[in-house]
Structure formats: C-alpha cells, structure tokens
C-alpha cells in the first residue's frame, strides 16, 4: 500500500514541477507599447538628414549668449535653462514633425531630446557633439535672428 502512496506522491510532484516550467504566454490584448528613441546623429550626416526629411524642425537649446556665436540655419532657439523650457517645447514645435536638437556639446540636447520623446514627439534626432563638433568639422553657422527665438 505504501508503495502506491509513494507513486501517487511522485506523480503529483512531477505534474506540479512540469506546470511551473511551462512558458508564459501573453494574451494578444497585452501588447507592449514601443516608445520612440532619440537617434544620435553625426554632423557629417546632417545634410542628408535635412535633405531627406520633410519639415525637419531644428532646435537650438543653448543660452542666448551662446546663440551670439551663431546657430544652424533655420534653427528655433529655446534656452534649456529657461524655467518654462518644457512648456516652450510643446508650444513651439510640432509633435508630428521630426526634430533635430543640438546644444554646445551634447548634454543639454540629450536631455531636451528625451523631454521631446516624453511629450509625445515620435521622431527626434540629437546632433552628436553639438556645435563644438559642428564647427570643428568646418560646417557653417549663421547669425541668429530674433524671429528664431521661441516663446
């Protein structure tokens, strides 16, 4: 009799062990949302990016003093250190159009690019190395104009 009890206990243990190893399946309704990512862009790729992307918005997040050194042509200027920076981004830029963001060396633009993603922008590019690399590779800057300053 005890032999049958042991067989029964082992059969239950084996069945339970097999169930714990079964792979998890997700229901079709439990889809994971894929969040867009910032694309780090080389200065050497900027021209082709600009030529291939319709309605590309160019965003300079440096300070007004830094803007005096020059900006990328057609850039909108929104100071990263402005207390209303996040609100200015959402009010000034079109979330349905691609954005290339840059700063002096890449730190502020990376943070601003992530804010843009968090605000629902789906196509965001960050100029790797910022204006520092831009100028070092011999690319031009233009004089800023007051109409380029965001709100």
PLY file of the C-alpha trace (Angstrom):
ply
format ascii 1.0
element vertex 151
property float x
property float y
property float z
element edge 150
property int vertex1
property int vertex2
end_header
0.00 0.00 0.00
2.77 2.43 0.91
4.31 1.69 -2.48
1.19 3.09 -4.20
1.19 6.15 -1.97
4.78 6.92 -2.95
3.98 6.51 -6.62
0.99 8.84 -6.21
3.10 11.48 -4.38
5.84 11.31 -7.02
3.28 11.61 -9.84
1.77 14.73 -8.21
5.23 16.25 -7.63
6.21 15.58 -11.22
2.99 17.10 -12.55
3.41 20.20 -10.41
7.03 20.60 -11.45
6.12 20.43 -15.12
3.49 23.11 -14.71
5.92 25.56 -13.11
8.23 25.20 -16.08
5.58 25.95 -18.70
6.41 29.05 -20.75
4.34 32.14 -20.11
2.12 33.27 -22.90
0.75 36.76 -23.21
-2.71 37.44 -24.36
-2.98 39.33 -27.65
-4.52 42.21 -25.73
-1.40 42.70 -23.59
0.73 44.35 -26.29
3.76 46.25 -25.13
3.92 49.82 -26.35
7.19 50.62 -28.08
8.37 54.09 -27.13
10.31 56.04 -29.76
14.00 56.55 -29.15
16.28 59.51 -29.79
18.56 59.00 -32.80
22.11 60.25 -32.20
23.19 61.93 -35.45
26.70 62.74 -36.67
27.42 66.21 -38.04
28.51 64.57 -41.30
25.01 63.04 -41.69
23.10 66.25 -41.04
22.89 67.48 -44.65
21.50 64.18 -45.93
19.10 64.11 -42.98
17.95 67.63 -43.78
17.52 66.78 -47.47
15.66 63.53 -46.85
13.29 64.57 -44.07
10.44 66.86 -44.97
9.52 69.52 -42.38
12.59 68.91 -40.21
12.50 71.26 -37.22
15.93 72.34 -35.97
16.11 73.20 -32.28
18.98 75.04 -30.55
18.78 74.67 -26.76
21.84 76.78 -25.91
21.75 80.06 -23.98
21.22 83.47 -25.63
24.91 84.26 -25.09
25.86 81.07 -26.93
23.47 81.91 -29.77
25.56 85.01 -30.46
28.30 82.66 -31.73
25.91 81.59 -34.48
23.25 78.94 -35.00
22.45 76.25 -37.53
20.43 77.71 -40.36
16.66 77.79 -39.68
17.08 76.79 -36.04
14.50 77.70 -33.42
16.16 78.84 -30.21
14.76 77.65 -26.86
17.13 78.05 -23.91
17.42 74.79 -21.95
17.88 76.75 -18.72
14.64 78.70 -19.13
12.26 77.74 -16.31
9.50 77.10 -18.87
11.65 75.05 -21.23
9.35 72.02 -21.33
6.26 74.13 -21.94
8.07 76.14 -24.62
8.99 72.91 -26.43
5.39 71.74 -26.51
4.05 75.16 -27.54
6.65 76.00 -30.19
7.30 72.73 -32.01
5.02 70.44 -34.00
4.96 67.00 -32.34
4.07 65.40 -35.68
7.17 66.71 -37.46
10.74 65.45 -36.94
13.08 67.47 -34.69
16.87 67.76 -34.71
18.05 69.18 -31.37
21.53 70.45 -30.54
23.47 72.40 -27.92
27.14 73.19 -27.36
28.44 69.68 -26.76
25.51 67.28 -26.40
24.42 67.25 -22.75
21.51 69.67 -22.86
20.37 68.43 -26.25
20.24 64.83 -24.98
18.06 65.93 -22.05
15.85 68.07 -24.29
15.54 65.23 -26.81
14.29 62.93 -24.05
11.79 65.58 -22.94
10.52 65.73 -26.51
10.03 61.95 -26.55
8.21 62.17 -23.21
5.97 64.90 -24.68
4.93 62.53 -27.47
7.29 63.53 -30.29
7.99 60.41 -32.33
10.99 61.37 -34.47
13.79 63.08 -32.56
17.44 63.43 -33.61
20.27 64.66 -31.37
23.33 66.21 -33.02
26.27 64.27 -31.57
28.87 66.60 -30.08
26.71 69.66 -30.71
28.06 72.93 -32.11
31.56 72.07 -30.88
31.85 69.15 -33.34
29.85 71.04 -35.96
32.41 73.87 -36.04
35.39 71.52 -35.71
34.33 69.79 -38.92
34.19 73.11 -40.79
30.43 73.43 -41.02
28.87 76.91 -41.07
26.79 78.75 -38.50
24.57 81.72 -39.32
23.73 84.83 -37.33
20.64 84.35 -35.13
17.56 86.41 -35.84
15.02 87.44 -33.25
12.20 85.66 -35.06
14.02 82.36 -34.43
13.65 82.72 -30.67
10.91 80.57 -29.21
8.46 81.90 -26.71
0 1
1 2
2 3
3 4
4 5
5 6
6 7
7 8
8 9
9 10
10 11
11 12
12 13
13 14
14 15
15 16
16 17
17 18
18 19
19 20
20 21
21 22
22 23
23 24
24 25
25 26
26 27
27 28
28 29
29 30
30 31
31 32
32 33
33 34
34 35
35 36
36 37
37 38
38 39
39 40
40 41
41 42
42 43
43 44
44 45
45 46
46 47
47 48
48 49
49 50
50 51
51 52
52 53
53 54
54 55
55 56
56 57
57 58
58 59
59 60
60 61
61 62
62 63
63 64
64 65
65 66
66 67
67 68
68 69
69 70
70 71
71 72
72 73
73 74
74 75
75 76
76 77
77 78
78 79
79 80
80 81
81 82
82 83
83 84
84 85
85 86
86 87
87 88
88 89
89 90
90 91
91 92
92 93
93 94
94 95
95 96
96 97
97 98
98 99
99 100
100 101
101 102
102 103
103 104
104 105
105 106
106 107
107 108
108 109
109 110
110 111
111 112
112 113
113 114
114 115
115 116
116 117
117 118
118 119
119 120
120 121
121 122
122 123
123 124
124 125
125 126
126 127
127 128
128 129
129 130
130 131
131 132
132 133
133 134
134 135
135 136
136 137
137 138
138 139
139 140
140 141
141 142
142 143
143 144
144 145
145 146
146 147
147 148
148 149
149 150
